[in-house]
């Protein structure tokens, strides 16, 4: 009996998630945008909306110091060639790559990129270049997870001052940072973080306007359909 009830509840939850996604996609007016993200969270935005990847930041991650360095001068770094290498400047990256030797590269000697979900240098380079050509420089959305990968309060403060439509997600409040969103179901997994964080901000409003606060209509939809649950 309990198994049957669980199956019915699962089907209902699945239908609610499908309906929520369908309605959110219909509300997106800003369709040609580029997301910069320090991890796989950004790819999930495009997947959720069934939009093409208009960004090279797919299937990869950057340590926070490298990501902030990139954001200081993104056009310069995008113009640089990827230089693939055997070792990282970060001991924790070298440790991860001992078990999973994914491609690793730098842009301009300062920005190190971990191509976590790529099988070869050739694949990483080809997809980076192809997607970099799609960047809409006039319509950037920039997200940072401020609770991992070497993020410090100083870097978060700098991020808050950058001239982007920003989204800063954290595990817990940072006293020196005003506009961080505390994610109640925080996880370091970027793909899972996308789903877990959706109940904490208005994704569609952020994409459309740069303001992540809930509109009344979105708040009601989140509550009724359980977006992010």
C-alpha positions, -999 to 999 in steps of 0.1 A, spaced: 0 0 0 28 24 9 46 17 -23 15 25 -43 10 58 -24 47 67 -30 43 61 -67 12 83 -69 29 110 -49 59 108 -72 38 111 -103 20 141 -89 52 158 -80 66 151 -115 35 166 -131 38 197 -109 75 202 -118 67 198 -155 39 223 -153 61 247 -134 88 244 -160 64 249 -189 50 281 -173 84 295 -165 96 290 -200 66 309 -213 74 338 -190 110 343 -203 111 373 -226 148 377 -227 158 347 -248 193 356 -262 214 358 -231 248 345 -219 254 331 -185 288 331 -169 290 306 -140 318 292 -120 304 257 -121 277 235 -138 249 257 -125 249 278 -156 244 248 -179 213 238 -160 197 272 -168 199 265 -205 187 229 -200 158 239 -179 146 264 -205 156 242 -235 177 270 -248 210 266 -268 243 270 -249 251 306 -256 282 304 -233 314 284 -232 309 279 -194 294 244 -198 306 212 -181 335 230 -163 344 248 -132 368 275 -120 383 282 -86 369 315 -72 402 335 -76 404 325 -113 368 332 -119 370 367 -104 401 373 -125 382 363 -156 353 386 -147 376 416 -143 384 415 -180 363 388 -198 367 400 -234 405 399 -230 405 363 -216 380 350 -241 403 362 -269 432 342 -254 441 307 -265 435 278 -242 468 263 -230 464 228 -218 486 216 -189 493 185 -168 492 201 -133 472 228 -115 483 256 -92 457 243 -67 466 212 -47 429 203 -44 426 202 -82 456 180 -86 441 156 -60 407 155 -79 425 148 -112 444 119 -98 412 99 -99 396 118 -128 423 132 -152 400 156 -171 415 183 -194 429 213 -176 438 246 -193 447 283 -186 437 315 -204 463 342 -204 484 324 -178 461 335 -150 427 319 -155 427 282 -149 397 261 -162 388 226 -151 370 209 -180 354 184 -156 329 168 -180 351 165 -211 369 133 -222 397 149 -242 416 181 -249 402 182 -284 366 180 -272 372 207 -246 389 231 -270 364 226 -298 333 232 -276 349 261 -258 356 279 -291 323 271 -307 303 283 -277 325 313 -270 315 326 -305 279 327 -293 285 350 -263 260 379 -263 282 406 -247 253 430 -245 232 406 -224 254 389 -197 241 372 -166 268 363 -141 265 338 -112 289 329 -84 288 303 -57 304 321 -28 308 292 -4 334 269 -22 364 267 -43 385 293 -26 359 320 -23 367 346 3 347 375 18 370 399 -1 363 382 -34 326 383 -27 327 420 -19 345 425 -52 319 405 -70 292 427 -56 308 457 -71 312 443 -106 290 459 -134 270 428 -141 235 415 -135 247 393 -107 235 363 -87 255 354 -56 246 321 -39 260 312 -5 256 284 21 252 309 50 252 347 55 284 366 49 285 396 73 304 419 48 282 410 18 247 425 14 232 409 -17 240 372 -13 212 347 -15 214 320 12 203 287 -3 184 266 22 193 233 6 229 242 -3 252 217 -21 286 221 -37 273 202 -68 266 229 -93 240 209 -113 221 199 -81 225 234 -68 204 248 -96 174 227 -86 180 232 -49 183 269 -51 153 277 -73 129 283 -44 153 310 -30 150 335 -59 130 343 -91 150 328 -120 127 342 -147 127 377 -132 165 376 -130 168 366 -166 142 392 -178 153 421 -157 184 413 -136 163 415 -105 161 382 -87 134 392 -62 101 373 -66 73 389 -85 39 382 -69 29 360 -98 61 340 -96 59 336 -58 23 322 -61 34 298 -88 64 286 -68 41 279 -38 14 262 -58 36 241 -80 65 236 -57 92 250 -79 126 238 -67 112 212 -44 
